[in-house]
Amino acid sequence: MTTPSKLKLLPADQYRGVNEDDPIRYYYWPYFGRLYRRRVELCLAECKGGESILEIGFGTGLTFLNLADSYREIHGLDLTADVDEVRAVFEPRGIQTFLKNGDVLSMPYADNSFDTVLLISILEHLRPPQQDQAFAEIRRVLKPGGQVVYGVPVERPLMVFMFKVLGYDIRKAHFSTEKDVSSAAQRAFGPGKIVQIKSKPPIFGAVYEVGHFIKG
């Protein structure tokens, strides 16, 4: 496994373009923040670099400072983020972004467009029957030899409890398990790589899973 680089964070009050439900505040909390940062760092560690990356569900642009070190072009697709506000945060820092509003189930991009497609805590929000459609679209926009990297929470009582502590009922928003997601990824791409984040203490098992699949 590639050693994760530290997630580069702006001061929390400098992020723009999302509503008050965005989890950006959690990244700065003492214990939960470490877990939130770790899952993003593990996803970023699997991104191999190249000409272009598409992040689906980019939100505040949390990953953009890191992605700019590895990709010439950063594209983003998000259902609700204000693309102009998010873009305005990063342009003064020398990071040009190409952001759109849209849906992973029907993406506004040509075939064979990207070296990497990245989704962090997005696919669990789809219904299980939608996973195949999402991965078909991801495969379509990837270049031959391109990679998809995704992260999803692992369905365990500890994870459900942790979200409840944060005031978030995942049963109202998480409809697919990590097994639903990995099965769909394998149907679209064949065998891939799965990495898990263990709880601390580790007796509670894995709490997050990162998948890495290649378009053959």
N, C-alpha and C positions, 0 to 999 in steps of 0.2 A: 504494500500500500504506500502511495506517495505521502510524504510528511506534510500535513496541512500547514499552510501559511496563516499567520494571524490575520483575522478580519480587520480591515481598515475601517474605522468608524469616524464619521463627523460628529461634532457635538449634537446631541439629540434634537435640539431646537432648530437646527438648520435644515432638517429634512422637510420636504413639502410634497403636496400633491395627493395626499390620501386622507381618509376620514379618521375620526378619533378611534375607530376600532382597529386600526393598523397596529400590529404588535411591536412596532419599533421601540417603544419604551421598555419592553422586556429585556432587550439586549444590554441594558445598562444596570440591571438588577444584580445583586451579589451572587445568588446561587442559580436562579433560573437564567440569568444572563449568560452565565458560562455555558449552559446547555444549549441555549439558543445560538450563541456564537459558534459553538463546536459543530453543530449540524451544518451550518453554512460553510464553515471552514473545510469540513469533510467533502462537501459537494464541490467546492472550488478546487480542492486538491485533485479531483478526478478530471478536471477540465484541462485538456492537453494543449490549448493555445492554438493560434492560427489566424486566418484572415478575419473571420467573422463569427460572432456568437449571437444567438437569439435567446434571451431570457423570457420565459413565459410566466406572467405573474410577478413582474419586477417590483411592483409597489413603490416604495420610496427610492428605489435605486440603490439599495443597501450594498449590493455586490459590485457596483460599478467601479469603485476605486481600485479594487483588486483585479477586476476583469480588464481594466485598461492596461495593466502590466503585461497581459498575455494575448490580447486580441487587438487588431487594428480598427475593427468596427464593432460597436456594441449596439445591437438591435433589441428592442423590447416590445412585448405585447401584453396588455393588461386590460381586464374588463372595465375597470372603474377609475384607475389612476388618472390624474390630470397631467397629461403628457407635457404640456407647456411648462407647468410649475416644476415638474421633476427635471426636465431638461435644463431649466434655468439654474438649478442648484449646481449642476456639474460643468456647464459650459465655462463659467469663470475660472474653473480649476483645470481648464485645458482638456476636458473630456467631452468629445462630441458623441452624442447618442442619436439613434434613429428609433423613435418610439411611436407606437400606435395603440389605439384601443381596439380590442378584438378578442376572439374566442379560440382556444386551442382546437376546438372541434371543427373549425372552418377558418384556416389561417390565410391572411391576405398576402401570401408570398409565393414566388415561383418555385417550381421544383428545383431541387439540388442547389439551394441557396447558401447554406450555413455549414461551417465546420463543426459547430457544437450547438445543441439545443439544451438549455438548462431549465429545470423546474424544481423549485425548492418549496415544499409543503403546498403543492397545488393539486396533484392528482387524487389525493384522498377526498377532495371535494366533489369529484365526479361520481356518478352512479356506476356500479360495476359494468352494466351493458355499454357505457360510454367509453370505457378504457380502450377497447379495440379501435374505435374511431379516432381517439386522441393519438394513439401510437401510429396509426396509419398516416395521419397528418404529419406527425413528427418525422416519420420515415421519409415522407414525400419531400419535405423541405430540406432535409439533410443532404449534403454532398455524398457521393460514394466514398466510403471510408470514414464518414463523419460519425460523431458520437452523440448520444443522448445521455445526459446525467440528470438523475432526479433524486429527490429526497422525500420520504414520507414517514410519518410517525408509525411506530409499531403498536398494534392494538394490544395493550396490557392494562390490567387494573391500575397499575401505578401511573401510567400515562393519562388515563381517564381522570384519576384523582388529581394529578398535577394541574391539568387544565381546569378542573373545578376550583382549585385553590386560586387560579387566576381569574375566576368568574366566567369561565367559558365552558358551555355544555357542548362537547364535541359531537354528541348524538344529533344535534341540530345542524351540523355542518360537515361532518366527516361521514361519507357514505361508502367508501371503499377502504378495505384493509390493505396492508402492505402485500399480502398474498394476492389479492385481486390485481394490484398494480404489476407485480413482478410476473405474474402469469401472462398478462396482456403484453408486457414488454418482450417476453420470450416468444410469444406467438408472432410478433412483428419482426423481431430481430434475431431470434435464435438464442443460444446460450450467451449469458453475460456475466458480469461481475457484481456481487452484492457485498456491501460492507455495512456492519452494524455498529451503532454506538451503544455501549453497555451502560446500565445505570450505576450509580455510586451510592451505596455499596453494590457490587455486581450481582448479588444474590437475587435481585429483582429482574435480571435478564436485560435484553435489548430494549431500548426505548425509541430508537430511530434507525432508519435503514436508507442507505444510498445505493442506487442502481446505476450501472454504467454499461451501455450496450452500443455496439458498433453496427453501422449500416454496411453490410458486406457487398 
